[in-house]
């Protein structure tokens, strides 16, 4: 059976409790030892003349050539070094994550900060604005960046914080153990709307999360299909408009050709009429010439007779 990895919340609570416990223990020991010495070396009348008392202005040896002092220094060093090593290991776990990298069961989400809000991009293409939905008990890896200025992504109740820097990605993770809504904030002063730069972390059970993810994917597919249909309709409309324009242009050319043909026909008819007029004029001229010839012939005949 696979064990549940520790959450960031548990890790930081363990570190806090260990420091609190050791601090309390050291405080109790120091205060108790101080009170003991204050009572032991209190001023009273039955003090012995040869009693070894601390002298004002001198470092107390503690008796036995300072063995108590060196023992206390040694124990303090062991405790402090052990605490540093243990804390470093815990923080290294927080830095690297449960498996050192996103596992097969982990959920990966890209986070994009802008002035003044957050967008979330899931692996299957689902995009949300202002709401991060995750299932409880699963490791969630976040790749955080920004589009304009520096921001800082943070979920206080999940002990999550990551820088959002344009052109860079800061990776972090968390495991939400309880269902509910948690506040996402920006922890970097980024402009006049910084205080309102918030989003919601919605933690649900796994079945609800899967159902929500499928619904979002279906809605995105419908939107994409609608966009494609709109683009096709627009393209078809442009094609129809172009075809109509071409047809109108072609019809205009045909009408112009017809008009030119009619003009040429009219010109030809005019030329024919002009030709007929000229022929008529020539015939008239010929008839006039014939009549003149007849008159001259008549005169000649009359002269001969005379």
JORA-V533053 format. One line per field, one symbol per residue. ss: DSSP state (@ for helix, = for strand, . for the rest). psi: psi as a letter, one per 30 degrees, with the letter a starting at -180 (. if undefined). A space follows every 50 residues. Layout:
ss=???
psi=???
This chain:
ss=.......@@@@@@@@@@@@@@@@@@@@@@@@@@@@@@@@@.......... .............@@@@@@@@@@@@@@@@@@@@@@@@@@@@@@@@@.... ......========..======....===.=====...========.... =====@@@.=====.=...======....=======.......@@@.=== ====.@@@@@@@@@@@@@@@@@@@@@@@@@@@@@@@@@@@@@@@@@@@@@ @@@@@@@@@@@@@@@@@@@@@@@@@@@@@@@@@@@@@@@@@@@@@@@@@@ @@@@@.
psi=kkkklkleeeeeeeeeeeeeeeeeeeeeeeeeeeeeeeeehlklfhkkeg kjkkkkfkkkfglhhgeeeeeeeeeeeeeeeeeeeeeeeeeeeeeflegf lkaeflkkkkkjkljiakkkjlegfkklkgkjkllkgkkkkkjkalfdlk ljkkjefghkkkkjkkflkkkllljkfklaklkklkgkjgafgefgillk jjklleeeeeeeeeeeeeeeeeeeeeeeeeeeeeeeeeeeeeeeeeeeee eeeeeeeeeeeeeeeeeeeeeeeeeeeeeeeeeeeeeeeeeeeeeeeeee eeeee.
